[in-house]
Amino acid sequence: MLTKTFSHIEGITPSFEKLLGDYGIQQWDDFMAQLHLFSEVSKAKLEKIINSLTASKEALAKNDFHYFKNALKPKEHWRLSKMGKIAYVDIETTGLSRWSDEITLIGIFDGSVSHIYVNGKNLQDARDKLNEFDIVVTFNGKQFDMPFIEEYFSHKYDIVHLDLRYMLKEFGLQGGLKRIETQLGINRGSDLAGVDGFEAVRLWNQYKRGNQGALQKLLRYNEQDIVNLKTLLEYYLEKKQSYF
């Protein structure tokens, strides 16, 4: 995916990148193999492009995630999803204000194992767990989850953030997470049917009054959220790759 973008290459403007596409140049090696097409480009500009491409190829060979994190524009950060370590993140809270409400759960799915941290038990452990990752994937997390987490822990994460709420709009998928899951045929099962953010607050309150079953249901709900984020990212990547 990385080798099929020139957006970060020094000397290549959006209009020049479009011209490359018109010439059938889809990836870095195509450009290097067809330098003869650019005889009208100044020697200085061509040298700048070649040097930037060479630096990118060297960075890719070293799997230098941070090079591309800094070089690519945020809208192109999805291209890093096969390169960095991903955390699929979702939180539950007592309300919508990160200043007056509390986080009740933080769910982190690493692609294989779910780690769910509970207020009053091990919630603080999530702070350091998130530092293990290069990328966080959320749904509406730029507006809600990550600002809430950073306020709660008084800690700013220097991390690539892929927010599927905005990314999926590219393919006509809009609305809440559950609605999009339904559109894509993702079934949560009857046990979690009807559970949403408001019900999550009610389940937490029931747990605080001693109902352990309510906590278990809330944990299952949160885990389904984070596991399904992986499915949605895979859908997005498959759709993007179909254009290449």
C-alpha positions in Angstrom: 0.0 0.0 0.0 2.8 2.4 0.8 4.6 1.9 -2.5 1.4 3.0 -4.4 1.4 6.6 -3.1 3.6 9.5 -4.1 1.8 12.0 -1.9 4.7 12.3 0.5 7.5 12.4 -2.1 9.3 15.7 -2.2 8.7 17.5 -5.5 5.5 15.7 -6.4 2.4 17.9 -6.3 -1.2 16.5 -6.5 -1.4 17.5 -10.1 2.0 15.8 -10.8 0.8 12.6 -9.0 -2.3 12.6 -11.2 -0.1 12.9 -14.3 1.8 9.8 -13.1 -1.5 7.9 -13.0 -2.2 9.0 -16.5 1.1 7.6 -17.6 0.3 4.3 -15.9 2.8 4.8 -13.1 1.2 3.2 -10.1 4.1 2.6 -7.7 7.6 3.8 -6.9 9.5 1.3 -9.1 7.3 2.2 -12.1 8.6 5.8 -11.8 12.2 4.7 -11.5 11.8 2.5 -14.6 10.3 5.2 -16.7 12.4 8.2 -16.1 12.6 8.8 -19.8 9.0 10.1 -19.7 10.1 13.1 -17.7 12.6 14.7 -20.0 10.9 18.0 -19.6 11.1 18.0 -15.9 14.1 20.0 -14.6 17.2 18.1 -13.6 17.0 19.6 -10.0 13.4 18.6 -9.5 13.9 15.1 -10.9 16.9 14.6 -8.6 14.8 15.8 -5.6 12.1 13.2 -6.5 14.6 10.4 -7.0 16.3 11.2 -3.7 13.0 11.2 -1.9 11.9 7.9 -3.5 15.2 6.4 -2.5 14.8 7.5 1.1 11.3 6.0 1.1 12.5 2.7 -0.2 15.2 2.5 2.4 12.8 3.4 5.1 10.4 0.7 4.0 13.2 -1.9 3.8 13.9 -1.0 7.5 10.2 -1.1 8.4 10.7 2.5 9.7 7.1 3.2 10.8 8.0 6.6 12.2 9.5 7.8 8.9 6.2 7.3 7.2 4.1 8.5 10.1 5.8 11.8 9.8 6.0 11.9 6.0 2.4 11.0 5.1 -0.5 13.3 5.6 -3.0 12.0 8.2 -5.6 11.1 5.5 -3.0 8.7 4.1 -2.1 7.1 7.5 -4.4 4.1 6.7 -1.5 2.9 4.5 0.4 2.2 7.7 -2.0 -0.4 9.0 0.0 -3.3 7.7 3.2 -1.9 9.2 2.5 -0.8 12.7 1.1 -2.5 15.8 -2.6 -1.8 16.1 -4.8 -1.3 19.1 -8.6 -1.4 18.5 -10.0 0.8 21.3 -13.4 1.5 22.7 -14.4 3.0 26.1 -17.6 3.0 28.2 -18.3 6.0 30.4 -20.9 7.3 32.8 -21.7 10.2 30.4 -20.5 12.3 27.6 -18.3 14.9 29.4 -14.6 14.0 29.8 -14.4 16.6 32.6 -17.3 15.6 34.8 -18.0 11.9 33.9 -15.9 8.8 34.4 -14.5 6.1 32.2 -16.0 2.8 33.4 -14.2 0.4 30.9 -11.4 0.7 28.4 -11.3 -2.1 25.9 -8.1 -2.8 23.8 -8.0 -5.5 21.2 -4.6 -6.2 19.8 -5.9 -8.3 16.9 -5.7 -11.5 18.8 -6.4 -10.9 22.5 -8.9 -8.6 24.2 -7.7 -6.6 27.2 -10.5 -4.9 29.1 -9.7 -2.6 32.0 -12.4 -1.9 34.6 -12.7 1.2 36.8 -12.1 0.3 40.4 -10.0 -2.7 39.4 -7.2 -2.2 36.8 -8.2 0.8 34.8 -4.9 2.6 35.3 -3.1 -0.3 33.6 -4.6 0.8 30.3 -2.5 3.9 30.3 0.7 2.1 29.8 -0.8 -0.7 27.6 -1.7 1.9 25.0 1.9 3.0 24.8 2.8 -0.4 23.4 1.0 0.4 20.1 1.8 2.4 17.0 -1.8 2.8 15.8 -5.2 3.1 17.5 -8.4 2.3 15.6 -11.6 3.6 16.9 -15.1 4.6 15.9 -15.7 8.3 16.6 -12.6 8.1 18.8 -11.2 11.4 17.6 -14.2 13.2 19.1 -14.8 10.9 22.1 -12.6 8.0 23.1 -9.1 9.3 22.8 -9.8 12.8 24.2 -11.6 11.2 27.1 -8.7 8.8 27.7 -6.0 11.5 27.5 -8.0 13.8 29.9 -8.5 10.9 32.3 -4.9 9.9 32.4 -3.4 13.4 31.9 -1.3 11.9 29.1 -1.1 12.8 25.4 -0.5 9.8 23.1 1.9 10.3 20.1 0.1 7.7 18.0 -1.4 7.3 14.6 -5.2 7.4 14.9 -7.5 5.8 12.4 -11.1 6.8 13.1 -13.4 4.5 11.1 -16.4 6.8 11.6 -14.9 9.2 9.0 -13.0 6.7 6.9 -16.1 4.5 6.2 -18.0 7.6 4.9 -15.8 7.3 1.8 -17.8 4.2 0.9 -21.2 5.5 1.8 -21.4 4.0 5.3 -22.7 6.5 7.8 -24.4 6.5 11.2 -23.5 4.8 14.4 -21.3 1.8 14.8 -24.2 -0.6 15.3 -26.0 0.6 12.1 -22.9 0.1 10.0 -22.4 -3.3 11.4 -25.9 -4.2 10.4 -25.4 -2.8 6.9 -22.3 -5.1 6.6 -24.1 -8.2 8.0 -22.2 -8.2 11.3 -24.4 -9.9 13.9 -23.8 -9.4 17.6 -26.1 -12.1 18.7 -29.4 -12.0 20.7 -27.6 -11.6 24.1 -26.4 -8.1 23.1 -29.3 -7.0 20.9 -30.5 -3.6 22.0 -27.4 -2.8 24.1 -26.1 0.6 23.3 -24.2 3.4 25.0 -27.2 4.3 27.2 -27.7 0.7 28.2 -24.0 0.5 29.0 -24.4 3.2 31.6 -27.4 1.4 33.1 -25.4 -1.9 33.2 -22.6 -0.1 35.0 -25.0 1.3 37.5 -26.5 -2.1 38.1 -23.0 -3.5 38.7 -22.2 -0.7 41.2 -25.3 -1.9 43.1 -23.9 -5.4 43.3 -25.1 -7.1 40.1 -22.0 -9.0 38.8 -24.0 -10.3 35.8 -24.5 -6.7 34.6 -20.7 -6.2 34.6 -20.2 -9.5 32.6 -22.7 -8.3 30.0 -21.0 -4.9 29.8 -17.7 -6.6 29.3 -19.1 -8.7 26.4 -20.6 -5.6 24.9 -17.3 -3.8 25.0 -15.4 -6.7 23.7 -17.7 -7.0 20.7 -17.1 -3.3 20.0 -13.4 -3.7 19.8 -13.3 -7.0 17.9 -15.7 -5.6 15.3 -13.5 -2.6 14.7 -10.9 -5.0 13.3 -13.5 -6.4 10.9 -14.5 -2.9 9.8 -10.9 -1.9 9.2 -10.3 -5.0 7.1 -13.4 -4.1 5.1 -12.1 -0.6 4.5 -8.6 -1.8 3.5 -10.1 -4.3 1.1 -12.2 -1.6 -0.5 -9.3 0.7 -0.8 -7.0 -1.9 -2.4 -9.7 -2.7 -5.0 -8.9 0.7 -6.5 -5.3 -0.2 -7.1 
